[in-house]
Each structure stands twice: as C-alpha cells, then as structure tokens.
C-alpha cells in the first residue's frame, strides 16, 4: 500500500480516477494489480492498495503511467487490511463507506486499558465489545485488559468512548480505566507499518493518561467537528492533546522503555535525558499527565507490575526488584496504596 501527497490547488477526485485508470493500463507489464484506492481531497492524499512482485514494481507503474510516484510504500497483509480497512465498499476500485461517501482511508483509533480488581473483567470486556459494535467500530486488538478498535467516523468513536466511560463509571466493582482516541492515515510518509504513527500516538496517550479519563488528539477533535454527528458529542468530557505535545510524549516513552527497569533511574536522570531543567520537566509532565516526574515513574512501574503479576511466573519479590523497587515490602506498600489491594491478592484474582 502506498501514499501519494499531491501539491496542487486543483486536486480533485476526478484527477485521481484518471491517474488510477492510467495505472490499470500499464500495470500488467510490471505484474501488478491495483485493487482499491482511497482519496482525501482536503489533505490532498491518496492511498493505493496493490498486489505485485515488489515495491519497486508497484512504483514503476505509477512512474510510467502518470509520473506521480509514491512518497512511501509498505507491505500489508490480508489480515491487516481486513481489520483496519476492510469495512466499506468500492466502485471501480474507488473506496467508499457503507453509506456511499468517498472513504478517505483515515481511521480513528479508540484504545481502552482496564484495571479490574474483581473477577468481572471478562464481563466488562463483553459489554465494551457490544458498545463498540453499536457505534460501528471494529475491534482490532483485544487482550484481556486492553481493547483497541477503529472507526471510519471520528464522531462515532467519541460517542462510543462516552458510552464506555459511562458504563465503567457506573459498573459495580473495583475497576478503573484510561481511554484514548487518535486519528491518522493508513500509510505515513515515513515508516513500515499500517497506521504506524497513529498506533504509536494512541499507545503513548493511553499510557500517559490519568485513571478514569478520556484523552484525544486534536486531529480527532477537528474530524469530529466536520461530521454530521458532531453536535451530539460533549467534547468537554475529553482532554485535548495538541500535535506538538506528541513529540514530547514520543521522547518521554523512548526514555522510559530504556530505563524503567533500572533501579537507579530517578527523576534527575529523566530531567537530563529530556534535556530540560527540573522546573521545566516538572511543568511539562504535570500539564500532560497530571503527575510529577517521580510520581509518573512510580505509576508506570506499578502498571507494569500488574502485567507481570498476571503473565509471568516470577514471585512478587522478583517482580519488585526487576522494576527497580528497593524492597518487596516497599513495593507491596505502594502497590496497596495505589490499587487498594495487595500484590498477592491481585495475583489470586487473576488466576481465577
């Protein structure tokens, strides 16, 4: 699949249709078959799905037919295509939504991470799946405590997020969540994977969010404003993250990925790694995550401990030391304070 970005004031769907027809005329020469294409007139981008012997062969078709070579080409599996872009229809290879509008290829991702301290986790997941389906979403990832879905319409995703939050806030039992939304294009100008930048944005956005909050990027907000259901959305329920803030989040989580398991990783090293003064780092982290640097480091370690307790055969003490805590006793103390249960009891719940 490729991306074309067109620098023309007169860019139109008709222009893309003509270019596609020209591709079809010469494609057999290179052993390529064009299957489907998406057009976003406002963003002046097109995306082409093709089968061919190589990326170079696919690009040669464009080069010979109209000279508009791709900005980037990536490999896409059948399963990926069906999950992320399979919903909808096409007329003469031009992608359309189920309602017959031109499909831009852009998708809104909704990701929810749940922490459930009772045996009702699977029940909550089933309810969330139904809510996603009711709002025309497609579940693309569904591990036990994390669910990710995609939506053609950003407004549907926001309405779905509100419905999920309302359900979880009223659900009986000790459950907390973080929920995030991000929108983007299937192929970026750099990268090797489908929706690579959008997946990264929503992963970091969900990880940095406070408990029982909903966050979204400004791209999702703008898309929702333009859609027919936007007036029904209470966008004041969401924390809006600006585009420039994601550059900081990307850098932040690169640092955490390398250092979270190091017992010597403290706030001071985080300041230095970010290239900021103590006061600058404090203000930036507090505004984005609601937590001071030391609190954020501890929160991420505690969240990781939940996954390790559930999925690994390590003892509680081994997990505590691996995550940089000075002693199992201290780990158990901060764990109980944060989650209102002990690591041992949480392990028993997850085993049932």
URQUI-V513170 format. One record per pair of residues at least 4 apart in sequence whose C-alpha atoms are under 6 Angstrom apart, sorted by the first residue. I is the first residue (numbers start at 1). GAP is how many residues later the second one is. Records with the same first field share a line. If there is no record, write none. Layout:
I: GAP + GAP
This chain:
1: 47 + 48 + 72 + 73
2: 45 + 46 + 70 + 71
3: 43 + 44 + 67 + 68 + 69 + 184
4: 41 + 42 + 66 + 67
5: 39 + 40
6: 38
22: 43
23: 4 + 42
27: 5 + 34
28: 4
30: 27
31: 21
32: 19 + 20
33: 17 + 18
34: 16
35: 14 + 15
36: 13 + 57 + 58
37: 10 + 11 + 12 + 57 + 58
38: 8 + 9 + 57 + 65 + 66 + 67
39: 7 + 65
40: 4 + 5 + 64
59: 10
62: 4 + 5 + 6 + 7
63: 4 + 5 + 6
71: 118
72: 117
74: 118
81: 4 + 5
82: 4
83: 57
88: 8 + 9 + 10
89: 7
90: 4 + 5 + 6
95: 8
96: 4 + 5 + 6 + 7
97: 4 + 6
106: 78 + 79
107: 44 + 45 + 76 + 77
108: 42 + 43 + 46 + 74 + 75
109: 40 + 41 + 72 + 73
110: 38 + 39 + 70 + 71
111: 36 + 37 + 68 + 69
112: 34 + 35 + 66 + 67
113: 32 + 33 + 64 + 65
114: 31 + 62 + 63
115: 60 + 61
116: 5 + 59
117: 57
132: 5
133: 4
135: 21 + 25
137: 13 + 14
138: 11 + 12
139: 9 + 10
140: 8 + 9
141: 6 + 7
142: 4 + 5
151: 6
154: 66 + 70
155: 69 + 74 + 75
165: 4
167: 4
176: 36
177: 34 + 35
178: 28 + 33 + 34 + 35
179: 35
180: 26 + 34 + 35 + 36
181: 35
182: 20 + 34 + 35 + 38
183: 37
184: 14
186: 8 + 9
187: 7 + 8
201: 4
202: 4
208: 81
209: 80
214: 24
215: 23 + 24 + 25
216: 24
217: 23 + 24
218: 23 + 24
224: 6
225: 5
246: 4
253: 4
256: 4
261: 61 + 62 + 63
262: 62
263: 61
267: 26 + 27
271: 5 + 7
276: 4 + 5
281: 4
282: 4 + 10
285: 4
286: 4 + 5 + 6
291: 4 + 5
305: 4
307: 4
308: 4
309: 38
314: 4
317: 11
320: 5 + 8 + 11
321: 4
331: 4
335: 4
336: 4 + 5 + 6
